Amino acid sequence: MNQHFDVLVIGGGPGGYVAALRAAQLGRTVALVDKERPGGVCLNWGCIPTKAMLRSAEVLETVRGAEEFGVLTEGVRLDYSAVLQRKDGIVSRLTEGIAHLLKANGVTVVNGHARFTDPHTVAVHETGPSPLGGDGPLYAAPPTQQPARETLSANDIIIATGSQPLMPDLPGSDLPGVITSDGAFLLPEVPARAVVVGGSAVGAEWASLFRTFGAEVTLVEMAPTLLPAEDAEIGRTLTRSFTKQGIKVLTRHTVTAIEGEGGGEGGGDGLQLRALVTDANGQPVETLPADIVLFGVGRRPNTAGLDLEKAGVHTDDRGYIPVTDRLRTNIPHISAIGDVTGRIQLAHVASHQALVAASVVSGHDERIDYRAVPAATFTRPEVASVGLTEAQAREAGHEITTARFPFAALGRAHAYGATDGMVKVVANRSSGAVLGAHIIGPGASDLIAEAALAVTHGVTLTGLADTIHAHPTLGEATMEAAMGALGLPLHTAPVRRRG
């Protein structure tokens, strides 16, 4: 059976389902092919489930310190099975909500693995088992060898198949208990000892989660600071915070091999793991015992098995699909969005690309702009940023001014009980235009929205400083940082100038 549509979307993540909804709202007939529940990695195996679990960790930490707030508790303990049950319930409710939205907007949803047969047509095959087995994710599963169930054709096709965690090809990387973030969701209990390799958002979040739940955690990052994509000052601040929490942080180090022996505690099939750590010069420095070793060191695109060559779609040497600022591939009627483009691998970027791509295939002239993309890492404390780091601004040739406002000087932060961290602003010295903002501390992921608006629309330091902020709120920290950058600090001591 063949069905024809105006728009065919391959992949149902935060890029794919948003593209399908917007194209349908713009009057197109739309089909969406996906391998599992709507929402993709973000909703099923990434953003939402980790944040649900991190919220459980936050509640646990708050209750443990409740006496500080005048609340007496006793017998506080973690029920990890209940944490997982709550996480699963949240994911189910949200995926069901997206399925309802797709149906309400008239999108035809087809379950299965899509493979191109020509530039306008895909064959839909049954999806094979998860590479992790059992209840593992299906988004990276190959198709079965059975003949295609049906074919779908369209005037325009949007590829939104996402990415999957990268497992380095190291000695011992195939041992039981050596996992990526996907495998972490399948752990039935909190590991006693965890080695997390990679200090970017994924690794840092899992390290924070495991530690709060009681694990002994070592976090290994080859860059000089944690969160290497963030402002270096923020990475150093997070390292100090993690160290105070009992996380062992090894920057400028890497894991080069993993060994295992039977009869030990934990580690999948009763395997005791040992992670071999080397320094920046490649010299062995330490062997870390572990029950699990979690790699959070990057992702690779889900382009294998799409038969892109039959559509004539080009990929780069890493398998990503290059696109224009209108999200077009080298084949004009085929677009690509989200992680598979290799641009900025964040769910909200995929969704914004989806809105642009859906508008473009519906006849509108829109383009994507990546200059003000906010990012958030949901560690304890949270980290968020937008725009240029201090180093990037200098490298771009800007004469800059910077300022920091510590949460320790903010009344709401004291009332909230979280005073670690700061808001840092980076601005052009002559124009005052805000070039970037970097936050570590309570509510960072929400506070970054104001800074993103400032960077997007060219708001100046004066504009931020002159905006009346409600008191007492965490958002006042952004206003205070802007005042400091103008040389008019209010609730911090004035900077002493030489000469």
N, C-alpha and C positions, 0 to 999 in steps of 0.2 A: 504494500500500500504506500502511495506517495501523497504527501500533503504539501501544498505550497503556501508560503507566507510572505508578507512584505519584509519582515525582519526575523532572523533566526539567531538566537543567543545560545552560545555553547558555554555552560558553566553557570551555576546558580549562587555564587558567592555575593559579597557586598558590591561587586562590580556587575555581575551578570543579572541578578534579580532586579537591581535598580535600573539597569539599561532596559530590561524587559518592561518594567512598570512605566518608565517614562515614554518609551516608544509607543506603548499601548495608549497612554494618555494623549499622545500627539496624533492619535487616529490610525496607527499602523496595526496590521494584523501580525501577531507576534507568537513565536514558539520559543520555549526554553527547554534545553536538554541538560539534565544534570544526573549525576550518579547516585546521590543520596538526598537527604532532606535539604530543603532550601536553606541558604545561609552560608554555604561553603565552609572553608576552614575557619573563618572568623567566628561564625556563630556556633559551629559544631566542635571545632578542635583548636580554637585559638582565643581570640579576644574575649568572647563572652564567658566561656567556661573558666578560663584562668582568672578573670576578674571576679566571678562568683566565688571561687575558692580563695582568692586574695581577700575578699570581703570577710569570709569566715575567719581568715587569719587575723584580720584587723580587729574583729569582734573579740577573738580570743585574747589578743594582746591588750585590748581595752579592759576586759574583765579582769585579767591578771593584775592590772594596775589600778583597779577600781578604788582601792583604799585611798589613793591620792585624791580622789574626787569626793571622799566622804561616803563611799558606798562599800559596805562590808560584804564580802563573798567568801565562800569556802567550798572546797570540793570541786573546783573548776578543773575540767579535763576535756580533752579533745575526743570527739566521736568521728573518726575519719570517714566511716561508712555513711554517716549522716551528711557530712560535707559533700561527698560525692552524690548522694541522693538529691540534695538541694541543687547542686550544679546541674544534674540531669533534668530536674524539673524545670529549671529556668530555661535551659536550652530547648526543651520540648515545647514550652509555651511560646517562645519566640519564633521557633521554626514553624509551628502551626499558624502563628499570626501572619508570617510571610506567605505561607501557602494560601491562606484566605485572601490576602491582598492580591496575589497573582490571579486567583480565580475571579475575584470581584472586578478586576480590570480586564478580564477576557483573555488572559495569557494562557495558551495551551502548553501545559507542562508535560514533558515526555521523559520518563526515567530511563537511563541507559548511558552507554558510552558512544559518543559521536565520532565518526571517522569520515573525512572528506572522500568523496568519490569523484568530484569535479569541482570547479570554482563556485558553483551555486548549490551543490547538493551534499548532504551527509547521509550516511547509513547509520542507523542506531542499533547497536549490539547490546546484548545482556552484559552487565558488568560482572567481572570475576570477583573472587574473594579478596579481602583486604590483605595487603602484604604483611600486616601484623597479625593476621588471623582473627578468628572469633569476632569480637565486637569492635575491631579496629576500624580506622577510617577507610572509606571507599574512594575518596577523591583521587588517590594515586593508584587505584586498582586497574589492572589491564582488562580489556574485553575478553569474553570467553571466545572459544573457537567456533561457536555456533553461528549459523548464517544470520544476517541482519534481520531484525524484526520488522523494520519499516525504513523508509527513506523520507527525508524532509528536504525541501528546496526553498530558496528565498532569494529575493532581489538583493538584500543586504544581509551580511552575516557579521556578528560581533563575537570574537573569541575572548572568553573570560574564564579560562581554565585554571588560573592561579599558579601556585607553586607548592613545593613540599620541602620539609627540612632536609638539609644536606648532612649526610653522614660521611665524614672523612674516611678515606681509605688508609686506615692505620692498622698496624698489627694488633689484633684483639678486638677490633671494632665490631666483629660479628659475634662476640661472646654474649651469652644471656646476661641481662642486667645492663648492657650498654645500649642506651636508648636516645631518642630525640624527644622533643616536646610531645609528639604524638604518643609515644610509648609511656610517657609520664602519666597521661590520663588513665592508663590501663593498670597502674600500680594499685594493688588492693590495700596497701598500707603505706604509711610514711617510712621511708628508709631510715635506718639508724645513722648511716654515714653516706653522704652524697658528695661526689665530685662533679661540679658543673663546669663545663669547658665552654668558654665564650661569655664575655662580660657585656654584651649588647643587651637590648631590651629583653629578649626571650630568656637568656641565661640568668640575667640579674633578677627577673621576676620569679623564676623557679627557685633560685638561691634564697631569695627573701621568703618565699612561701615555705620551703622545706625547713628553713631555720626557725621561723615562727612556730611551726608545727612540732619542733623539738629535735630535728635532725642536726647532726654535726656536719657542717657544710664547708667545703673549700671551693672557691670560685677562681678559675684560672683564665686569665686574659692575656693575649700576646701583645696588645697595645700598651702604651705607657699609663693609660687611665681606663677605668670602667666607662661604659657607654661612650666608646671612642668617636661616635658621630656627634656627640654633644660638646658643648663648650668644655674645655679641659678643666676649668675651675669647678664645674658642676661634677665632673667625673671624680675629681679628687675629694670633693665634699661627700659624695656617696661612698667612696672607699672608707673614709673616716667613720661614717655612720654605720656601715656594714661591720667594720671592725669592732665598734662598740657593742654591736648586737651579738658578737661572737662568731661572725662569718670570717673565715680565713681567706684573705684576698691576696692572690699572687698575680700582679701585673708584670708585664715583660716576661712572661713565662708561657709555656705551652705543653700540652700533653702529647707525647710522641708515640706512645704504645700503651696497651693495656694487657695485663696478664691475669690469669685466673687459675684457681685450683679448687677442687671439690672439697666438700665437707665443711666449708665455712658457713658463716651466718649470712642469710639473705642472698642478694645477687641473683634473682631469677630462679635458677634451678639449684639453689644451695651453693652457688659458686662464690668464693671470696675473690673480689677483684682488687687489683693494684694498678693505679695509674702512674705511669712513669713521666715525671715532669722535668723539662729542661729549661735553661735560662735563655736569654736573648742571644747568647753566643752558641747555643746548641749543646751546652754542657749539662749532663745529668746533675740534678740538684736534690731531688726528693722522690720518694715513692709513697704514694698516698693510698692507704687501704680504703676500700669503699664497698658498699652494698650495691650501689648503682653509680654509673657514670653517664651523665646527661650531656649530650652535645647540643649547643645552641650557637652554631658557628656559620649560619647562613642558610640560604634556600636555593633551590633550583626549579626552573620552570616546568610546568606540566604541559609539555608539547609533544612528548613521545606518545605514539599511539593515535595521534590525530590525523596522520597521513597528510600533513601540510603540503608535501610536494605535489600531491594530486590537485591541489588548489593553486599551486604556484606561489605560495606564501613563503617569503624568505625569513630565515632566522639568522642570528649572529652565531659566533663560535661557541657561545655558552647555551644556545638553544632558545634565547629570548627573541621576541618578535619586535623588531624596530617599528616605530610608528611616528607619524607626523604630529604636529600640534593639534590636528583635527582628529587624531587617533586612527588615521588610515594606515594600512599596511601598504606594501608595494602593489597589491591588487586593490584597485580603487573602491570596489564594493565590499571589501572585507576589512573590518576594523579589529583592533585588539585593545583591551583595557586591563587594568589591574596588574598583579604581580608578573603576569606572563610577558609584559612589555619591558620588564627589567628597569623601570624608572625608579619610583619611590614606592617601596613595598609596604604600604600602609592601607588598611581597610578604607579609611575615609578618602584617600587619594583614588582608590579604585571606584568608589561611589561617585566622586566628582568627575572622573574620566567617563563614567557611565552616562552621566547627565549630558556631557558634551557630545559623546559619541551618538547617543540616541537622538539628540537634536540635529546633529549633522546628517544622519541617515534619513531624517525626516524633512530635510530640505533647508535647515537653518544654518547660518554661517557662524559657528562658534569655535573657539580655540581654548586649549588648556593653558593655564598659567601656574607654574610651580614655584613662584617667588616667595610665597607666604604659606608654606605647608606646616601646620603645627604637628608636633610629635609628643607623645606621652608615654612614660614608662611607669608602671603601677607597682613600684617597689615601696618599701617603707624606709625612708620617706619617698613620696612621689617625685618624679622629674618630668618637666615639660619644657618645650622650647619652640621657637618659631624664628624664621629669618636667619641672619648671619651670626656665627659665633664671633668672638673678639678676633680670633686669628684669621678667620675668613674675611672679615671686614678690612683688616689691615692688608691682607694679600690682594684684595680687590682695589686697593689704592685709596681707600677712604681715610681721611683724618678723622679720628673718632674720639668720642668721649664715652666713658663707661661709669656706671655707679651700681652699688649694691645696697639693698636694704634688708637687714636680717630680720627674720621672723621673731627673734628674741626681743626686738624693740617694738613689737606689735601687741596691743592689748588683747585682741581677739585670739591670737595664737597662744597667749598665756592662759586665757580662759578655756581654750580648747584643749590645752595640755600638750601642745606640739610646737616647740619653739626652735627646733633645729632647721637650718636651711636659710634660704634667701631668695630674693628676686634680683636679677641682674639685667640691666638694660644696656644695649649697645646702640649708639646714635652717631650720626654725622655731626662733627663738631661745628661746622659753619651753619648748616641749615637746620639742625636739630631734628631731622627726620629719624624716626626710630628704625633702625636696621635689623634689630634682633632683640629677643628677650629670652631669658633662661631662668627657670624656676626650679628649685628643689625645696620641698617642704609640704606642709598640709594643703590639700586641695589644688596642687599644681596643675593637674589635668583640666580642672575647670577654670582656673585663673588665666590660663594661656589664651583663652578666647579673646579677651580684651586686647592682648598684645598682638594676636593674629589680625584683628581688625585694624589696629594701628599700622602694622607693617603693610597690609593689603592696600590701605587707603592713604598712605603717606602722612599719617598723623605725626605731629612733632612732639618733642618732650614737653613743650609748653602746653600743647593740647591735652596731654595726659595729666600734667600737673594741675591744670585749670579745671579739669572735670571733677565735679563734686562726687566723692565716693561716700557711701553710707558708712556710718561708724556705730559700733565696732565691727569691722569685717576684715577678712583676709585680703580682699581686693585692695585695701588701702596700701598694701605693700608696693603695688605697681605704681601708684601715684607718688609714694614716698621715694621710690627709686628714681623716678623721673625728676623730682625736685632735687635729689642729690646730684644727678647728672647736670642739672642747670647751675650747680654751685650754691643751691639754696636748701640744704638739708634741714628738715624740721625736727624729726625725732631721732636723729643721730648727730653725733658730734661733727662740727665742721672740719673739713679737711685742712690740715695745716699746710700752708704753702711756703716753700723755701724762697728766700730772697726778699 
